[in-house]
Structure formats: structure tokens, C-alpha cells
Amino acid sequence: MSFITIFVIMTVIGAFLYATPQVPEIDSLKNVKLQTPMRIFSADGKIIGEFGDVRREPVEFAQIPKNFINALVATEDQRFYEHSGVDLKGLLRVMKVAATTGEFSEGASTLTMQTARNMFLTRDQRLKRKLIEMFLAISMEQELSKEEILELYTNKVHFSHRAYGLAAAAEVYYGKQLNELTLSEAAMMAGLLKGESAYNPISHPDRAIGRRNLVLSRMLDEGYIEEEAYELAVETPLTAKKHSADLDVEAPYVAEMVRLDVINRFGRDIAYNHGLDIVTTIDSEHQRYANEALREGLITYDKRHGYKGPEAQIGDFAQKNTRELLQLLESTPEIGGLEPAIVMQVNEKSLKVLNSKGQEITIEWEGLEWAAKFITDTSVGEKPNSAGEVAAPGDVIRIRPIGENKWALSQLPEASAAFVSLHSKDGGITSLVGGFDYLSNKFNLVTQARRQPGSNIKPFIYAAAFSKGFTPASLVNDAPYVKVNNEIDEVWRPQNDNLKYNGPTRLRVGLKRSINTISTRLINSITPAYAEKFLVNIGLPDEHMDPYQSLALGTASFTPMEMATAYAVLANGGYQVEPYYIEKITTSYGDILYEATPKVVCDECEQIKINNQIREAKYSPEIRNYPQLPLPENKIAQQVIDPRDAFILYDMMKDVIHSGTATTQLRRRNSPLLERNDLAGKTGTANDYKDAWFSGFNDRLVASAWMGFSDHRRSLGRYEYGGKAALPIWAEFMEKALNGVPEQEIIQPPGVVSAKIDPETGKLAALGQQNAIFEYFRDDNVPSEVSQASDDFGQLYTEGLDNSEQEQSAPEQLEQEELDQLIQSLQDDPENLEMEQEPIEREEQEEPPEPGSIF
């Protein structure tokens, strides 16, 4: 045996003894846990979001395209199927280099050795690491099949742009699934691995094409492809570009809520890298309807208030070529479905524009004629007569599709909006849109924006009054109201928006027409302190309201989520539920880490409890035989409003839809909601039209829409009531969400009776009275008096007010002229009393005609 042979054997033995103790256990590869991102799904299995330090979607060997495997073997390891982990020919070549330089190159790295390095080791070139890599590769070949090694390699390797594994890379570079990759694309991906930066098709397209063609040439030489396929592939132009995660459902505000929640529960590393799957309560169809409704509502509002002009004007437009214009458009993102475009040519009644895809689009007059000039939030100019009055060549504008091959001029709305819908029985959120576009504004208006609810709060003031003995038939005086507080020298004078007053009015009519003076007198009767306590009891936060009379007109501050949750109490029969959006969290192996157990409205539970109380009273303990509750006690939603009152309010709020403040807009829409008899709701408009609301529901589904400006001081404009600005968002959502869904009215609970009443007095109707109407009452609060012809219908006080209340409300008896004289006398007082007026909630009662250009 020659000296060289002995030396080689001793070197190998020495290297083995040195490196073997440091070789990781191969068994761990059989159950390897690759870094994979968190994925968020809708309730019906559609992908909503993906978050992680890496993008990776592990696949099995059978899913890997054969062209990619062949490209890898042809360029990285031609003898892959012949060696046992180490290519001896290549190793001898590298050892010769190492003898002179002291470092190993990568030339001898087989695919197995590269897999070993990717799984366990670093990329440094030290001899120690190379020896460990070699023996680890040999061990891998003994424990794993060639297919298993290729599967590990393909799932682990980095393709740049945070894409780990071929499946993620296919999505990032081509927006495709693995089975959709062409030969050219598979070769490009294999070639990129030679140098993630140097051969990246996005960063260095020319180098990437050269590397791709080299890979294709090697595949041809190794016999993996035919000459014809090779020629076709090398002639294929570069199509790679960066694609965002392929999502099925656009719900970025929900995805962000989930991301923060999961990080808070488990920490960032587990959330981002352990492949958690999160199933939410979101209904993918509801979410799509909500997105469309909110954007359409904001765009429609924005159009009413005129065109504010182009986003920019290209100064040297005439000198720019198409490529330069496209580069400018590429830096201008699409927002809320509104595409950027550049005006290329202005005709008499049309515009020719260039979009970011390089297409020239014609906007006909139908899409331009709306663009009267914006002047202020309350006025616009005259409508244009020609396209030249709207735009000029070089204008950077926004466009949106309005039909097949039809486009319209648009603009980014300055107003904001929010929308949320949820299940009334358990609080599960079915859709949530926190703003016009998440990428342009990540502030979640559903959960973070506290705004005045206006008349949206009134149903709960009425509910508080019902708990104090009022009924839908109770008369409250709709008349001017002034309250003087001598202690702080203040006069409060809330008004109805149309300055009309109707005298004694039944509460049913007061809610339907959203009459301010009636709500004011109600809260004065039950006391603001009691009203505040009642609102807190149904779940509205105490820290954002004060026990003042103005609370009846919506001067507290609540989020759309809080308002929708409060309305769920009315929809589900009086029970408090908590909104939630995460249904289940599981690992990539299917282990459940979390599963929601929300408090649920349990109708049969209440009856069982009542029966158990009867048994306690009638039977001895040994024979009571209590039936079991279908739910644990701590999972049963708490009753916070008498179910009888909840039902009566529901019936009253149905009038808002069919003959109240929502009716005008629904008729203009020719809305199918008017044909349903299971919907109830309430408009809301804050002082000076700064906030517009609509909240509504049926037995199962509750939804709330809000519109306003981020700047609390800015008004939406005169006559922009909740019924005009916010209701269309709610209506469009409900029209789609309830399409084909059978009506499901809230069931009348025990203890609610109906009786005929005199509509003028609220008393029981006289026998044979022609104008009598039916009204609902709690069985313990049915009117006892019968109406007679001699009744005084001009009484100015609410039924049930005590003497002290009458004294406090003495100014209510004054006529308008006397009230004006009173205020004038206060202003003329020698002590110069300061007069203040609480914010006046405005609500649509009879929508006035639009006077030309004034809103």
C-alpha cells in the first residue's frame, strides 16, 4: 500500500473521528419543522392574510415540477442519483484547490450537502464546517431517499424576497401555483439559486435571463429536454415581477386585528414562524359585500360634493415619452379600486387617458358630467358643459370602471367611513371594513374611531324609559324646550332640525321621526344618571359619556363596533354578547391551541331557569328533578334588557325602515329591503352633520355604518343626514347579504300583548272607534283608561311625569315668542349672564329639496 493511499485513509479516519460527534441527528429531518408563516382564513376557508418572517408553503415531492428537479440536477449535481452524498470526483478537485488555498470552494457541494447545510449549518467556507457537511450528507443518504432529500431542499432553499421554498417563490415571482410553472420559469427559479441577488429576475433581469438560458442549455445537454423545447424556452421573454400574497378575501383590517391578537397570545416567534392557522368568524361573501358597499357609499357622497381637480399636473408633459409616463404611474398606487391615469387628450365630450398597464382608455361624457367644481363642503359649482372644463393634458387623475368597457373620472374621497356586521346571538363578526383603503390608512375606524352617535343612541334612551313605565303609546310633548341652569349661568335649547313641532306625540312616532325634543323630555323624566347607568349595563363604555340631558341626543363617543354590539342586544331579545373574530387557532399539525367559546343567547335556558324556580317553590328537594341546561352557566349571555321591551323597540324601529327617516333613501334606491318585514334600524346624525350613522338588524344579523371626516371639526355638509350618507352603505350590504334569505322576524315573547288605542291620546280605544290602531305593550303596563270624546288632546306633558318634573320643565309651556323673550332678557341682564348651547343632534325628519348647488 502506497504512502499516499495510507495518508488518504488516515485523513479520512481522522476527519471522521473529528466531525462525527458534531454531526446532528438525522432522525430530526424526518419530522423537520420548517419556518412557515401564520395564515388567516375566513369561516368558509378562504385565505384572508399571511404573516411571517418568511414566505413558505411546504410541498411534497410529487407536487414539485419535474422540470425544476431536472434543472437542479443538470446544473447543481449531475451525478446526484449515483453518489451517496459526496461526489468523490468533485471532492478530489476541490481538495487540490484546498491544498494551496486552505479553503474549500463550493464546487464539490452536492445537492445532499447543500440540503445538509441549509438544514443544520452555516454558509462559511471553513474546513471544519465542510467536513461536518460531508459526513452529514453521507448519513442523510443512508436514512433518506433521494426524493425525500430533494423535497427537503426544495422546501428549505431561499429564493430572495423572503420566499423560502419553490411554492412561495412561484407565488412571489409569477403569482402562480407550482403546477402552473412553465419550463422557462422553472429554469429561471433553478438558475436563481446560484446567486439570490446576482441572478434575481426582478433586480437583475439581464443576468437572470443569461443564467436561465445556461440552465436550459445544461438540461438539453443532459437529455432532459428536446431541442424544440429548448429553443422555445430561451426565446420566452422575462415575465417575473413581484407579486403580493395571493389572498382570496380582502379583509386587511381583520387580518391586522388577528395578527396583533395572536402575537399577544403566543409571542412573535410562534406567531410568525410556526405555521399557525387561524380561522376567523368572517363570512367571505359578507366581507366582499361590505367592501363594495363602503367604497361605493364614499364615492357617491364624494361625487355629490364636486370635483377637487387632478392629483398632480405633469409640467413638462409634452416632452415625456410613454415609458416615462408609465414609470410615473407605477409609483402611484391604486387605492380602494381607483386606478391612477394620465390625461393624454381632451375632446369636447370625452377624455383619452393612459393607465398603469399602458392601455389607452376613453372616458365618455357619462363618466365626466358629474364633475361640478368643489367649492366647500356645503356647495359646488355648476356642472361642466365640456371635458375641457374638467381636465387638461398631463393631469394625473383617478378612474374607475362603471360597466363593461366603460370608465368614469373619480377621485380619492377625503371623507372616511366604517362598517361592521355581526351575528346577534353570539357576537361573531361576519364583516369589518375599517376604512376606504388599508394601504393608504391603517387606522381602524371600526374599533378605534370614537364619534358622536347622534340619534343612533335614541333606541336605548327609549328602552330605559320603557323600564320606567313608559310605553309606545305614551304621549310626550313635541314643543320647544329650554332649560336654564342658574348655577352655571347656562341655557340649553335643543331643537328639531326642521324647526317644526307637533305637540303631544306618541313615543312610537317620536322614534320613527327621530324627534329631538321628545328624547330630551324622556331623559329629563327618567334622569340622565339613570340613562347613563342603563347604557353602561347594555355594554357601552362609561368613560365616554356623561350624565347630562344631551346624552339623549347622542353627545357621547362610541366606536362603530360598540354601537353594533349594543344593537345586537335589541336584535337578540335583550342579551349582551361580546364581539369576537377568532374562531380557532391550530398548529400546522392540526393541534388546537385556542377555540372560541363565546357567550351565546340561549332562549330555552331562560325557560328552564323559570321552570326550575317553579319547582323550588312547589316541590321538596328530593323530587324537584331539575333539567340540565344545554350550556354552562358562564357561557349563557346575560339578560340586560327586558325581552318584552326589546321586542317592542324592534317593532317600533321597523317603522323607521318603512315609514320613517330611512324610507326616503330606500325608496330612491328601489330597495328590496322595503319588501321585507323583518328589518329594523335607526339613523343618526351628529351636531352640524359631522357624523352620519345607520344601524339596523333582523333576528340574526346586525350591522352598523358610519361616515364622517377624520378631522372631528369638519362637517359632511348640510343635509348630509345619517339616512342620506350612511344608510346607503348599510342598505347595499343588507340587500346582498339577505338576498335569497327568508324573512325571519323576531318572535314575540311571552308577556307582550297588543291592544287597540286611540292614536291621539294613547289611551285604549273606545268601543267602535274608527281610527283606532293596534299597539304592543308589556302585559304589566297596558293603559287602563279608555279614550273619550271629552279628553283634552292639547295636554302638554308626558303621561306619568310627576310634579317635580313639571316644575323643572316649566319653560316647556312657553310659546316660541315667549322663549325668545326669555333668552333676550338673559342677554340683557346687568350681570351679563353667559349663554351656552349644548350640541344639537340633527336628524332627518322630512328631507328638504336640494336647492341647486347647496347641500
WOCORKA-V552791 format. One record per helix or strand. SS is the DSSP state (hx for helix, st for strand). FROM is the first residue (numbers start at 1). TO is the last residue. If there is no record, write none. Layout:
ss = {SS	SS}
from = {FROM	FROM}
to = {TO	TO}
This chain:
ss = {hx	hx	st	st	st	st	hx	hx	hx	hx	hx	hx	st	st	hx	hx	hx	hx	hx	hx	hx	st	st	hx	st	st	hx	hx	st	st	st	st	hx	st	st	hx	st	st	st	st	hx	st	hx	st	st	st	st	hx	hx	hx	hx	hx	st	hx	st	st	st	st	st	hx	hx	hx	st	st	hx	hx	hx	st	hx	st	st	hx	hx	st	st	st	st	hx	hx	hx	st}
from = {3	27	36	38	47	55	61	66	88	111	127	146	158	163	166	178	183	205	227	252	268	274	277	284	307	312	317	322	335	338	351	360	365	373	379	387	395	406	416	428	445	451	454	475	483	490	503	507	516	528	542	549	558	560	575	580	582	592	600	603	621	633	636	638	643	663	672	680	687	691	701	722	727	752	764	773	786	803	810	816	854}
to = {20	30	36	41	51	55	63	76	101	120	143	156	158	164	174	180	192	221	234	266	273	274	280	304	307	313	319	330	335	346	355	363	367	376	380	389	403	410	423	433	448	451	466	478	485	492	506	512	526	537	544	553	558	571	576	580	586	595	600	618	623	635	636	639	659	668	675	685	689	697	708	725	737	757	764	778	786	808	813	827	854}
